[in-house]
Amino acid sequence: MNLKRLIQILFLFLLASGYAAAYEYRMPVNIQSTMTPAVLLPGDEAMLAIELANGAASYGVGKDAGAGSSAQGALLSTPLNKTSLKSTRELQVLTEDRRGLGMIGPNDKITVYYKIRAADNISSGTYLLDFQVVGGYDMTTINREIPIKVDDTPVGLARAETATSTFNLNVANPRENTLNAVTIVPSARGIVFSPDEYYIGTMDPDEVFTISFGIKSEDAAKTLQSPANLSFAAKFKNGDNWHLSKAYVTTYTPPKDNSTQSSYLLPVGAAALIVLIAGGYLYRKRKLSNKTNNKSQNENRAS
């Protein structure tokens, strides 16, 4: 004889003897859920934990006794026979139905775990999965809807103020949940970055970091003189799921080297000054020569 049949016989005996005359059965109705990660990205897998609580003791005895009671205040445990979570087109349930979960006493809790996966083309929003609990001696069924949040927003990248030999980048987590192992990977033709990857680590919701990359030419004998396209991508984990954001592309324009320009203008300025001085000297010499000639001519006329 199994346990379920034995409990049924015991309950009928109590009912016949008057001890369970006030018995009224209640299934556990306190159902809560948590998910890791808390918010999915398209293609993510997550672990959904659904907690079933029997609040019988909190209702007292008699009609609102929860799992069941007698007129003398005895509380009975509730058997849980089956739980199921139904897939949708956007969200696939990877775990089979749970069966034979055992007895749950007043104020006891049982947690069942389901692995789910979001479709690759799922849109941002809140989705509802149908959850069903079958239990009690009369196989009562309770239906609930479990909310699942999806957000396709990745790590945000934006240009910050740039210094002479570095490129600064703002990195933001615009999501509702924490991201882990956030790493920024730069790339550009003919350019070497320092560091070659920037590891940030954990980023809380709405958190922003400003990071810096050193930039120099791939050819050590040359300096960067022309504008160059720089590309940055973010690697990160949402729960146990790895993601790579789309590349953020921006243009880096090297600052002008004023020292080179000054050294170039110096000889030009010196040459111009020499020309001016030479011109003034020749003009003065010519003027003195004309004055001397005029004086000689006047003396000849007087004689």
Secondary structure as GFF3:
##gff-version 3
##sequence-region A 1 303
A	DSSP	alpha_helix	3	17	.	.	.	ID=ss1
A	DSSP	beta_strand	30	36	.	.	.	ID=ss2
A	DSSP	beta_strand	45	53	.	.	.	ID=ss3
A	DSSP	alpha_helix	56	59	.	.	.	ID=ss4
A	DSSP	three_ten_helix	62	64	.	.	.	ID=ss5
A	DSSP	beta_strand	78	85	.	.	.	ID=ss6
A	DSSP	beta_strand	91	93	.	.	.	ID=ss7
A	DSSP	beta_strand	98	104	.	.	.	ID=ss8
A	DSSP	beta_strand	109	118	.	.	.	ID=ss9
A	DSSP	beta_strand	125	135	.	.	.	ID=ss10
A	DSSP	beta_strand	140	150	.	.	.	ID=ss11
A	DSSP	beta_strand	156	159	.	.	.	ID=ss12
A	DSSP	beta_strand	166	172	.	.	.	ID=ss13
A	DSSP	beta_strand	179	187	.	.	.	ID=ss14
A	DSSP	beta_strand	191	194	.	.	.	ID=ss15
A	DSSP	beta_strand	198	203	.	.	.	ID=ss16
A	DSSP	beta_strand	208	217	.	.	.	ID=ss17
A	DSSP	beta_strand	228	238	.	.	.	ID=ss18
A	DSSP	beta_strand	241	244	.	.	.	ID=ss19
A	DSSP	beta_strand	248	252	.	.	.	ID=ss20
A	DSSP	alpha_helix	258	302	.	.	.	ID=ss21
###
